[in-house]
């Protein structure tokens, strides 16, 4: 009896040592398991099809009569994701990255395609629909996947706007998303702009798809104020108002001025502006008693980031190309809408504001006359035409200044960055 107890204690001790060794190895290389091999703990299944996802012998399975959208239970921004996958003939799935919970991965986030490229039913797809592609955004190099029924390794690395995909050790995507400039793609896929979101597996059918050894290394780092991300330029340096000017008139009235008249009006307005717009603790602060603050130069197509904060009942906005406005206010509808639209939607899709006195972040993309607006990582305006408030019978101006709107409230702004989007060749 004593020997039996001793043996059991030895086996328990060995098991504990093995678990400790595995945990140490995970800590050493920075990777942790996303899938425990036993159940779906740590995952959330939405839009369940049939039996959904099941676990068989340590493998995550999307059966031919199952599937749905299986999301991680937390968001990831920058990361390295490693896993293995095996497709039955005609297998089709996808890996969601930076996707909002419940969103459409290929459009509201990004979807890295998993597909049996060799099956005849997929012979006539678009290049961006094959295995490893960022779906309809960046096409993968083909030929790295094995035939149906064999295990493949995959690694997806997301660091800022750089997305890399490797299958079976071959790099098939090495994309700078900032290089995507096709207006149709930018407007159809706002999710490619997101900086964080869920990871998931998108089960489509018609065949069985299996996954195992799903591990992730979180590469997220704290953001520093007024330091632009790669590809962006700081419009505000955190120290002074270099690169900014006071508001003079509106686009039609400025166009009627002679260069001399405009310069004199600008000189006078700048003197007054500096009495009311100041820099405090790395933020632009406005006392609410002057007029709007404008960029010193004009912009055409761009992506912009701006953090803002208002007091209770505060009111402001961001003018794009000198035109009002992406709304900022403390109202039930929420901020982000294109307030002055008459023919096109003017209200945000959803309220995503934080409480007055807290910092909020806009991500605004303007291409042609259409605008996306994200507020605190939530898409609140999607591919919506921004109307010309000043001349209703004309489309919005092709270029113009960006303005931080005066509306009588105390205002705070920081982390103002811009990325100009070159015109299509």
KENUVO-512812 format. One record per atom (N, C-alpha, C): residue in three letters; x, y, z. Coordinates in steps of 0.2 Angstrom, whole numbers, plus 5000, padded with zeros to 4 digits. Layout:
ALAXYZ;...
//
This chain:
UNK500449945000;UNK500050005000;UNK500450065000;UNK501050065004;UNK501450125004;UNK501750134998;UNK501950084994;UNK502350084988;UNK501850114983;UNK501250094983;UNK500750124978;UNK500650204979;UNK500550224986;UNK500550294987;UNK501150334985;UNK501750304986;UNK502350334984;UNK502350344977;UNK502150294973;UNK502150294966;UNK501650354963;UNK501050354966;UNK500650404964;UNK500850474966;UNK501250484971;UNK501550544973;UNK502050564968;UNK502450514966;UNK502950524961;UNK502650554954;UNK502150514952;UNK501750534946;UNK501450604946;UNK501150624952;UNK500850684953;UNK501450734952;UNK501950724956;UNK502550774956;UNK502850774949;UNK502850724945;UNK503150734938;UNK502650774934;UNK501950764935;UNK501550794931;UNK501550874932;UNK501650884939;UNK501750954941;UNK502350994938;UNK502850954938;UNK503450974935;UNK503450984927;UNK503050944924;UNK502950954917;UNK502551014915;UNK501951024919;UNK501551084918;UNK501951144919;UNK502451144925;UNK502851204926;UNK503351214920;UNK503551164917;UNK504051164912;UNK503751194906;UNK503051174904;UNK502751204899;UNK502551274900;UNK502351294906;UNK502151364907;UNK502851404907;UNK503351374909;UNK504051414909;UNK504151424901;UNK504151374897;UNK504251384890;UNK503851434887;UNK503151434889;UNK502751484886;UNK502951554888;UNK503151564894;UNK503351624897;UNK503951654893;UNK504451604892;UNK505051614889;UNK505051644882;UNK504551614878;UNK504551634871;UNK503951684870;UNK503551694875;UNK503051744875;UNK502351724872;UNK502351664870;UNK501751634867;UNK501351604873;UNK500651604872;UNK500151574876;UNK499651534872;UNK499351484875;UNK498851444871;UNK498251484871;UNK497951494865;UNK497251524864;UNK496751464865;UNK496951404863;UNK496451344863;UNK496751294868;UNK496351274873;UNK496651224878;UNK496651154876;UNK496351134870;UNK496351074868;UNK495751024871;UNK495351054875;UNK494851024879;UNK494151044878;UNK494051114878;UNK493451144877;UNK493451214874;UNK492951244874;UNK492951314871;UNK493051374876;UNK493251354881;UNK493451404886;UNK493851464883;UNK493651524884;UNK494051574881;UNK493851594874;UNK493251564872;UNK493051584865;UNK492251604866;UNK492051634861;UNK491351654861;UNK491051634854;UNK490551594853;UNK490251574847;UNK489651614845;UNK489651654839;UNK489151694837;UNK488951664830;UNK488251674828;UNK488051654822;UNK488151574821;UNK487951534826;UNK488151464826;UNK487751434820;UNK488151394817;UNK487851344811;UNK487851274813;UNK487251244813;UNK487251174815;UNK487551154822;UNK488051114822;UNK488351094829;UNK488851144831;UNK488951194827;UNK489451244829;UNK490151214828;UNK490651234833;UNK491251204833;UNK491351154839;UNK491651104838;UNK491751044843;UNK492551034844;UNK492650994849;UNK493350974851;UNK493350904850;UNK493850874846;UNK493950804846;UNK494750794846;UNK494850754851;UNK495550734852;UNK496050784852;UNK495950844856;UNK496350904856;UNK496350944850;UNK495850934845;UNK495850974839;UNK495151014839;UNK495251074837;UNK494651114836;UNK494351104829;UNK493751084829;UNK493451064822;UNK492851104821;UNK492851134814;UNK492251154811;UNK491951104807;UNK491451064809;UNK491251014805;UNK490851034798;UNK490750994794;UNK490451004787;UNK489751034789;UNK489451004794;UNK488751024796;UNK488751074802;UNK489251114803;UNK489351154808;UNK489651224806;UNK489951254811;UNK490351314810;UNK490051374813;UNK490051434810;UNK489951494814;UNK490551534815;UNK490451594819;UNK491051634820;UNK491251634827;UNK491851604828;UNK492151584835;UNK492651644836;UNK492551684841;UNK492951734843;UNK493351724850;UNK493951754850;UNK494251754856;UNK493851804861;UNK493951784868;UNK493551824873;UNK493851894874;UNK494451914871;UNK494751984872;UNK495052004865;UNK495152074865;UNK495452104859;UNK496152094859;UNK496452094853;UNK497152104852;UNK497352154847;UNK497852184848;UNK498052244843;UNK498652214839;UNK499252214842;UNK499852194839;UNK500052124841;UNK500152074837;UNK500252004840;UNK500651964834;UNK500851904836;UNK501051854832;UNK500551794834;UNK500151764829;UNK499751714830;UNK499951654826;UNK500051594829;UNK500251534826;UNK499751474827;UNK499651434822;UNK499251384823;UNK499351334817;UNK499051274817;UNK499051224812;UNK498251214809;UNK498251204803;UNK497551194800;UNK497551134795;UNK496951104795;UNK496951044790;UNK496251054787;UNK496251054780;UNK495651054776;UNK495350994773;UNK494750974774;UNK494450924769;UNK494350954762;UNK494250914757;UNK494150944751;UNK493650994750;UNK493851054747;UNK493351114746;UNK493351154753;UNK493751134758;UNK493651174764;UNK493751244764;UNK493351284768;UNK493351354768;UNK493251384775;UNK493751424777;UNK493651454784;UNK494051524783;UNK494151554789;UNK494551614788;UNK494751634795;UNK495251674796;UNK495451694803;UNK495351774803;UNK494951784808;UNK494751854809;UNK495251884813;UNK495551944811;UNK495951984815;UNK495752054816;UNK495852084822;UNK495552154824;UNK494852164822;UNK494452114823;UNK493752114821;UNK493352134827;UNK492852184827;UNK492352194832;UNK491952134833;UNK491752114839;UNK491352054841;UNK490652064838;UNK490552014833;UNK489852014830;UNK489952054823;UNK490552084821;UNK490552114815;UNK490752064809;UNK490652084803;UNK490852044798;UNK491652054797;UNK491951994798;UNK492751994798;UNK493052024792;UNK492752014786;UNK493052034780;UNK493052104778;UNK492552134782;UNK492352204780;UNK492452254787;UNK492152234792;UNK492152264798;UNK492852264802;UNK493252204801;UNK493852194803;UNK494352174797;UNK494752124798;UNK495052094792;UNK495052014793;UNK494951984787;UNK494951904787;UNK495551884783;UNK495951844786;UNK496451804782;UNK496151734780;UNK496151734773;UNK495751674770;UNK496051604772;UNK495651554773;UNK495851484774;UNK495451444769;UNK495751414764;UNK495351394758;UNK495751334755;UNK495451284752;UNK495751234748;UNK495751264741;UNK496351294740;UNK496451324733;UNK496351284727;UNK496551214729;UNK496551174723;UNK495951144721;UNK495351154725;UNK494751124723;UNK494451164717;UNK494151124712;UNK493951154706;UNK493351214707;UNK493051204712;UNK492451254714;UNK492751324715;UNK493351324716;UNK493651394718;UNK494151414712;UNK494051384706;UNK494551404701;UNK494451474698;UNK493951504699;UNK493851574696;UNK493751634701;UNK494051624707;UNK494051674712;UNK494451734710;UNK494351794713;UNK494751844713;UNK495451834717;UNK495951864715;UNK496651844718;UNK496551854726;UNK496251904728;UNK496151914735;UNK495751874739;UNK495451824736;UNK495051774739;UNK495351704741;UNK496051694739;UNK496351634740;UNK496651634746;UNK496951574748;UNK497151554755;UNK497751604757;UNK497651624763;UNK498151674765;UNK498051744764;UNK497651764759;UNK497551834757;UNK497151864763;UNK497251934763;UNK496851974767;UNK496251994763;UNK495651964764;UNK495151954760;UNK494952014756;UNK495052014749;UNK494952064745;UNK495252134746;UNK495852124750;UNK496252184752;UNK496952174749;UNK497252124751;UNK497952104749;UNK497952034746;UNK498152014740;UNK498151954738;UNK498751914740;UNK498751854742;UNK499351814744;UNK499651774738;UNK500251764739;UNK500651724734;UNK500351654735;UNK500251614729;UNK499851554729;UNK500351494729;UNK500151434731;UNK500551374730;UNK500951354737;UNK500751384742;UNK501151364749;UNK500751314753;UNK500051304751;UNK499651254755;UNK499751184752;UNK499651144757;UNK499651064755;UNK499051044753;UNK498950984750;UNK498350964747;UNK497850944753;UNK497250944752;UNK496750934757;UNK496950864760;UNK496750864767;UNK496950814771;UNK497550814775;UNK498050864773;UNK498650864777;UNK498650934781;UNK499050924786;UNK499150984791;UNK499651034788;UNK499451094789;UNK499851154787;UNK499951194793;UNK500551234793;UNK500651284798;UNK500551354796;UNK500351394800;UNK500151464798;UNK500451514804;UNK500651564802;UNK500851624806;UNK500651684803;UNK500251724808;UNK500051794806;UNK500351844811;UNK500651884808;UNK500951944812;UNK500652004810;UNK500452044815;UNK500152104814;UNK500452154819;UNK500852204816;UNK501152254820;UNK500952324816;UNK500552364820;UNK500352424816;UNK499952404810;UNK500152434805;UNK499852424798;UNK500252374794;UNK500752344797;UNK501152294793;UNK500852224795;UNK500552184790;UNK500252124791;UNK500652074787;UNK500952014790;UNK501351964787;UNK500951904788;UNK500951864783;UNK500651794783;UNK501151744781;UNK501251694784;UNK501651634782;UNK501351574783;UNK501351534777;UNK501051464777;UNK501551414776;UNK501651364780;UNK502151314779;UNK502851344778;UNK503051394782;UNK503651434782;UNK503751474776;UNK503351484772;UNK503351534766;UNK502951594767;UNK503351654766;UNK502951714767;UNK502551734761;UNK501851734762;UNK501451744756;UNK501151804756;UNK501151844762;UNK500851914762;UNK501351954766;UNK501552004764;UNK501952054768;UNK501752124766;UNK501252144769;UNK500852204767;UNK500952264772;UNK500952324769;UNK500952384772;UNK500252414770;UNK499752404775;UNK499052424773;UNK499052504772;UNK499552544774;UNK499552614772;UNK499652624764;UNK499852564761;UNK500052574754;UNK499352554750;UNK498852534753;UNK498252524749;UNK497852594748;UNK497752604742;UNK497552674740;UNK496952674735;UNK496652614733;UNK496152604729;UNK495452634733;UNK495152684731;UNK494552704734;UNK494052654736;UNK493952614731;UNK493452564732;UNK493552514737;UNK494252494738;UNK494452454743;UNK494352484750;UNK494652544750;UNK494652584756;UNK493852594759;UNK493452604754;UNK492752624757;UNK492352554758;UNK492552504755;UNK492252434756;UNK492452404762;UNK493052414764;UNK493452384770;UNK493652424775;UNK493152464779;UNK493452504784;UNK493752474790;UNK493652404790;UNK493952364796;UNK494752364795;UNK494952374789;UNK495752374789;UNK496052434792;UNK495652484794;UNK495952534798;UNK495952524805;UNK495652474808;UNK495552464815;UNK496252444818;UNK496352464824;UNK497052454827;UNK496952394832;UNK496352374834;UNK496252314839;UNK495552284837;UNK495552224840;UNK494852184839;UNK495052114841;UNK494452074840;UNK494552004842;UNK494851964836;UNK495151904838;UNK495351854834;UNK494851804833;UNK494751774828;UNK494251724827;UNK494351674821;UNK493851624821;UNK493851574815;UNK493151574813;UNK493151594806;UNK492551604803;UNK492351544798;UNK491851494801;UNK491751434798;UNK491151444793;UNK491351434787;UNK490851444781;UNK490551374778;UNK490851314780;UNK490651264776;UNK491051264769;UNK490951214764;UNK490451164765;UNK490851094768;UNK491451104770;UNK491851044772;UNK492151054778;UNK492351004781;UNK492651004788;UNK493351034788;UNK493451074793;UNK494151114794;UNK494351104801;UNK494951084802;UNK495251074809;UNK495851124810;UNK495851134817;UNK496351184820;UNK496751154826;UNK497351164827;UNK497651144833;UNK498251184834;UNK498551174840;UNK499151214842;UNK499051284841;UNK498551314843;UNK498351384842;UNK498651424848;UNK499151464846;UNK499551504851;UNK499651574849;UNK499751624854;UNK499751694852;UNK500251724856;UNK500651774854;UNK501151814857;UNK500851884857;UNK500751914862;UNK500451984862;UNK501052034862;UNK501052074857;UNK501552124856;UNK501352194857;UNK500752204860;UNK500452274862;UNK500952314866;UNK501052374865;UNK501452424869;UNK501052484870;UNK501252514876;UNK500852584878;UNK501052634872;UNK500552674871;UNK500552724866;UNK500852794870;UNK501252824866;UNK501552884869;UNK501152944866;UNK500952994870;UNK500653054867;UNK501053094862;UNK500653114857;UNK500953154852;UNK501553124848;UNK501553064848;UNK502153024844;UNK501752984839;UNK501753004832;UNK501352974827;UNK501552904826;UNK501052864824;UNK501152794822;UNK501552794815;UNK501852744813;UNK502152744806;UNK501752754801;UNK501952804796;UNK501552824791;UNK501152884792;UNK501152904798;UNK500752964800;UNK501253024801;UNK500953084801;UNK501353144803;UNK500953184808;UNK501353204813;UNK500953244819;UNK500753314816;UNK500153324817;UNK499953394816;UNK500053444822;UNK500053414828;UNK500253444834;UNK500853414837;UNK501353454839;UNK501953424842;UNK501953424849;UNK501353444852;UNK501353434860;UNK501653494864;UNK501953544860;UNK502353594863;UNK502053664862;UNK501853674855;UNK501653744853;UNK501153734847;UNK500953784845;UNK500453784839;UNK500753794832;UNK501353774832;UNK501653774825;UNK501253734820;UNK501153764814;UNK500753724809;UNK500053734810;UNK499853784814;UNK499053804815;UNK498953874814;UNK498353894812;UNK498253964811;UNK497553974813;UNK497354044814;UNK496654064815;UNK496254054809;UNK495554054811;UNK495054044805;UNK494954114802;UNK494954124796;UNK494754184792;UNK494154164788;UNK493554194789;UNK493054184785;UNK492854104783;UNK492554094777;UNK492454024775;UNK492654014768;UNK492653954765;UNK492953944759;UNK492753994753;UNK492054014752;UNK491954054747;UNK492154124748;UNK492154154755;UNK492354224756;UNK493154224755;UNK493454174757;UNK494254174756;UNK494354174749;UNK494054144745;UNK494154144738;UNK494054204735;UNK493654254738;UNK493454314735;UNK494054364737;UNK494454354742;UNK494954394744;UNK495554394739;UNK495854454739;UNK496554454736;UNK497054424740;UNK497654404738;UNK498154374742;UNK498354424748;UNK498354494746;UNK498554544751;UNK497954544757;UNK497354544755;UNK496854554759;UNK496754494764;UNK496954434761;UNK496954374765;UNK497454374770;UNK498054394768;UNK498654394772;UNK498554434778;UNK498254494777;UNK498154544782;UNK497654524787;UNK497054494784;UNK496554464789;UNK496854404793;UNK497254364790;UNK497554304793;UNK498054334799;UNK498354384798;UNK498854414803;UNK498454434809;UNK497954474808;UNK497554494813;UNK497154444817;UNK496954394814;UNK496554334817;UNK497054294821;UNK497654284819;UNK498154244822;UNK498354274829;UNK498354344829;UNK498554384835;UNK497954364841;UNK497354364839;UNK496854354843;UNK496754284845;UNK496954234840;UNK496854164841;UNK497354144847;UNK497954174847;UNK498454154852;UNK498254174859;UNK497754214860;UNK497554234867;UNK497054174870;UNK496854134865;UNK496254084867;UNK496454014866;UNK496854004862;UNK497053934860;UNK497753924863;UNK497853884868;UNK498553874871;UNK498753804871;UNK499353784874;UNK499553714875;UNK499753714882;UNK499453654885;UNK499553644892;UNK499553564893;UNK500153544896;UNK500253474897;UNK500153434891;UNK500453454886;UNK500453414880;UNK499753414876;UNK499353454878;UNK498653464874;UNK498553534872;UNK498153534866;UNK497853604864;UNK497253614869;UNK497253674872;UNK496653694876;UNK496353754873;UNK495753754873;UNK495353814871;UNK494853844876;UNK494853904877;UNK494453934882;UNK493753944880;UNK493553934874;UNK492853944871;UNK492654014869;UNK493154064869;UNK492954134868;UNK493254164862;UNK493454124856;UNK493754154850;UNK493454124844;UNK493754084840;UNK493554054834;UNK493853994833;UNK493753954828;UNK494053894826;UNK494753894825;UNK495153844826;UNK495853834825;UNK495953794819;UNK496353814814;UNK496453784807;UNK497153754806;UNK497253704802;UNK497853684800;UNK498153734795;UNK498753744795;UNK499153794791;UNK499053784783;UNK498953714782;UNK498953694775;UNK498353654773;UNK498253644767;UNK497653604765;UNK497753534764;UNK497253494764;UNK497353424763;UNK496753394758;UNK496853344754;UNK496453314750;UNK496153254753;UNK496453194751;UNK496153134754;UNK496653114759;UNK496353084765;UNK496853074771;UNK496453034776;UNK496853004780;UNK496652974786;UNK496953014792;UNK496553024797;UNK496653074803;UNK496553034809;UNK496953044814;UNK496753024821;UNK496753094825;UNK496353094830;UNK496253154834;UNK495953134841;UNK496253144846;UNK495953134853;UNK495653204855;UNK495053194858;UNK494753254860;UNK494353244867;UNK494253294870;UNK493853294877;UNK493453354878;UNK492853354880;UNK492453404881;UNK492153404888;UNK491853464891;UNK491553464897;UNK490853444896;UNK490453434902;UNK489753424901;UNK489353474897;UNK488953454892;UNK488553494887;UNK489053534882;UNK489653504882;UNK490153534877;UNK489953524870;UNK490253564865;UNK490053554858;UNK490653584854;UNK490753544849;UNK491353554844;UNK491253514838;UNK491753514834;UNK491753464828;UNK492453474825;UNK492453434820;UNK493053434815;UNK492853444808;UNK493053504806;UNK492953524799;UNK493453484794;UNK493153454789;UNK493553424784;UNK493553464777;UNK494153474775;UNK494253524769;UNK493853584770;UNK493853614776;UNK493553674778;UNK492753674778;UNK492553614778;UNK491753604778;UNK491553574784;UNK491053594787;UNK490753564793;UNK490353504791;UNK490253454796;UNK490753444801;UNK490653374804;UNK491253344806;UNK491153284810;UNK490953304818;UNK490353284820;UNK490153324826;UNK490453294832;UNK490553344837;UNK490753324844;UNK490253354848;UNK489953324853;UNK489553354858;UNK489253304863;UNK488953334868;UNK488753294874;UNK487953284873;UNK487753244868;UNK487053234867;UNK486853164866;UNK486253144867;UNK486053074867;UNK486253034860;UNK486253074854;UNK486353044848;UNK487153014848;UNK487553054851;UNK488253034851;UNK488653074846;UNK489253074846;UNK489653114842;UNK489853074836;UNK490153104831;UNK490453074825;UNK490053084819;UNK489453094819;UNK488953104813;UNK489153164809;UNK488953164803;UNK489153224798;UNK488553264799;UNK488553314804;UNK487953344806;UNK487653384801;UNK487953414796;UNK487653464791;UNK487453434785;UNK487453364785;UNK487153334779;UNK486353334779;UNK486153344773;UNK485353354772;UNK485153294768;UNK485453274762;UNK485253214758;UNK485553154760;UNK486153154764;UNK486453094766;UNK486453084773;UNK486553024776;UNK486453014783;UNK486853064787;UNK486553094793;UNK486953144797;UNK487053124804;UNK486753064806;UNK486853044813;UNK487352984813;UNK487652974819;UNK488152914819;UNK487652854819;UNK488052794817;UNK487652734817;UNK487552704824;UNK487952724829;UNK487852704836;UNK488252764840;UNK488052764846;UNK488352814851;UNK488952774854;UNK489552804853;UNK490152774856;UNK490552814860;UNK490252874862;UNK490652924866;UNK490752894873;UNK491352924876;UNK491452914883;UNK491152974887;UNK491152964893;UNK490853024897;UNK491153084897;UNK490853144897;UNK491153204897;UNK491753214902;UNK492253244900;UNK492853244904;UNK493353184903;UNK493153134899;UNK493653084897;UNK493853094890;UNK494453064888;UNK494653074882;UNK494353024877;UNK494253044871;UNK493953004865;UNK494453014860;UNK494352964855;UNK494752964849;UNK494352954843;UNK494452994838;UNK494152994831;UNK494752964827;UNK494552914822;UNK494952894817;UNK494452914811;UNK494652964807;UNK494252984801;UNK494652974795;UNK494352944790;UNK494652934783;UNK494152974778;UNK494453014774;UNK494153044769;UNK494453034762;UNK494053004758;UNK494252984751;UNK493753014746;UNK493953054742;UNK493453084737;UNK492953124741;UNK492253114741;UNK491753144745;UNK491553104750;UNK491853044751;UNK491552994756;UNK491952994762;UNK491652974768;UNK491952974774;UNK491852914778;UNK492352884782;UNK492252844787;UNK492452884794;UNK492052864799;UNK492252894806;UNK492252834811;UNK492752824814;UNK492752784820;UNK492852824826;UNK492452804831;UNK492452844838;UNK492652784843;UNK493152794846;UNK493452744851;UNK493352674848;UNK493652664842;UNK493652604839;UNK493052574836;UNK492452614837;UNK491852594834;UNK491652634828;UNK491452594823;UNK491352634816;UNK490652664817;UNK490652734817;UNK490052764818;UNK489752804812;UNK490152804807;UNK490052834800;UNK490352794795;UNK489952764790;UNK490252714785;UNK490152744778;UNK490752754775;UNK490752774767;UNK490152814766;UNK490052874769;UNK489552914769;UNK489752984765;UNK489353004760;UNK489553064757;UNK489453124761;UNK489953164762;UNK489953234765;UNK489753284761;UNK489253324762;UNK488953374758;UNK489353434759;UNK489253484754;UNK489553544754;UNK489153594757;UNK489253614764;UNK488853654767;UNK488753724765;UNK489353744762;UNK489453814760;UNK489053824753;UNK489153774748;UNK488853784742;UNK488453714740;UNK487853714742;UNK487453654742;UNK487353624735;UNK487453664730;UNK487353634723;UNK488053614720;UNK488553604724;UNK489253584722;UNK489453524727;UNK489853484724;UNK490153434729;UNK490653464733;UNK490853424738;UNK491353454743;UNK491953474740;UNK492353524742;UNK492953544739;UNK493453484739;UNK493853484734;UNK494353434733;UNK494953434738;UNK495053494741;UNK495553504746;UNK495353564750;UNK495653564756;UNK495453614761;UNK495753604768;UNK495753654772;UNK496053644779;UNK495653604783;UNK495953584789;UNK495553544794;UNK495453594800;UNK494953594803;UNK494753644808;UNK494553614814;UNK494753634820;UNK494453614826;UNK493953674828;UNK493353644828;UNK492753694828;UNK492653734835;UNK492653794835;UNK492353844840;UNK491653834841;UNK491353824847;UNK490653824848;UNK490453844855;UNK490953884858;UNK490753914864;UNK490953874870;UNK491253814869;UNK491453764874;UNK492153764876;UNK492353754882;UNK493053734883;UNK493253664879;UNK493853664876;UNK493953604872;UNK494653584874;UNK494853514872;UNK495453494873;UNK495653444867;UNK496253444864;UNK496453404859;UNK497153384860;UNK497253324858;UNK497953294857;UNK498053244853;UNK498653214851;UNK498753154847;UNK498353164840;UNK498553224837;UNK498253234831;UNK498753224825;UNK498553164821;UNK499053144816;UNK498653134810;UNK499053144804;UNK498753134798;UNK499153094793;UNK498853054789;UNK499153014784;UNK498853034777;UNK499153064772;UNK498953084766;UNK498853024761;UNK498353014758;UNK498252964753;UNK498352984746;UNK498852954743;UNK498952984736;UNK498352964731;UNK498253004726;UNK497752994721;UNK497952924717;UNK497452894715;UNK497552834711;UNK497852854704;UNK498352814702;UNK498652824696;UNK498252794690;
//
